[in-house]
């Protein structure tokens, strides 16, 4: 997984792997439901969508890298 960067409105919010950024996005939206948070893949610039259901730990686990199959 490539790192991503999230912004709230037009300000920097967080940067890192999706498993690190997604819980921060969740916390931010829960604190201010009217906020606009956008996240972008650092390598491609494409928007990243996070599945924010559940607890912060569940969100982080859902976006953690999958180990390579042997």
C-alpha positions as CSV (number, residue, x, y, z in Angstrom):
1,X,0.0,0.0,0.0
2,X,1.2,3.4,-0.8
3,X,1.1,6.3,1.7
4,X,-1.7,8.8,1.5
5,X,-2.4,12.4,2.6
6,X,-5.6,13.7,4.1
7,X,-6.8,17.3,4.2
8,X,-9.7,18.8,6.2
9,X,-11.2,21.6,4.1
10,X,-8.0,23.0,2.6
11,X,-5.6,22.2,5.5
12,X,-3.3,19.3,6.0
13,X,-4.7,16.7,8.4
14,X,-2.5,13.6,8.3
15,X,-0.1,11.6,6.1
16,X,1.0,8.0,6.2
17,X,-0.1,4.5,5.4
18,X,-3.9,4.1,5.1
19,X,-4.1,2.2,8.4
20,X,-2.6,5.2,10.1
21,X,-4.6,7.9,8.3
22,X,-8.1,6.3,8.2
23,X,-8.6,6.4,12.0
24,X,-7.6,10.0,12.1
25,X,-10.1,10.8,9.4
26,X,-12.8,8.9,11.3
27,X,-12.0,10.8,14.6
28,X,-12.1,14.1,12.7
29,X,-15.4,13.4,11.0
30,X,-17.0,12.2,14.3
31,X,-15.8,15.4,16.1
32,X,-17.1,17.6,13.3
33,X,-19.7,15.8,11.1
34,X,-19.9,18.8,8.8
35,X,-16.3,18.8,8.0
36,X,-15.0,18.0,4.5
37,X,-12.1,15.5,4.6
38,X,-10.4,14.4,1.4
39,X,-7.6,11.9,1.2
40,X,-5.3,11.3,-1.8
41,X,-2.9,8.5,-2.8
42,X,0.6,10.0,-2.6
43,X,1.8,8.0,-5.6
44,X,-1.0,8.7,-8.1
45,X,-2.9,11.7,-6.7
46,X,-6.2,9.7,-6.9
47,X,-8.7,10.1,-4.1
48,X,-8.7,7.5,-1.5
49,X,-12.0,6.3,0.1
50,X,-11.9,4.8,3.6
51,X,-14.4,2.4,5.1
52,X,-14.9,4.2,8.5
53,X,-17.4,1.8,10.0
54,X,-16.7,0.4,13.5
55,X,-14.1,1.4,16.0
56,X,-10.9,3.2,15.2
57,X,-9.1,-0.1,15.8
58,X,-11.4,-1.9,13.3
59,X,-10.9,0.9,10.8
60,X,-7.1,0.6,11.1
61,X,-7.2,-3.1,10.8
62,X,-9.4,-2.9,7.7
63,X,-6.9,-0.7,6.0
64,X,-3.7,-2.5,7.1
65,X,-1.5,-4.0,4.4
66,X,-2.3,-7.6,3.6
67,X,0.7,-9.9,4.0
68,X,2.0,-11.5,0.8
69,X,0.9,-15.0,0.3
70,X,3.6,-17.6,0.4
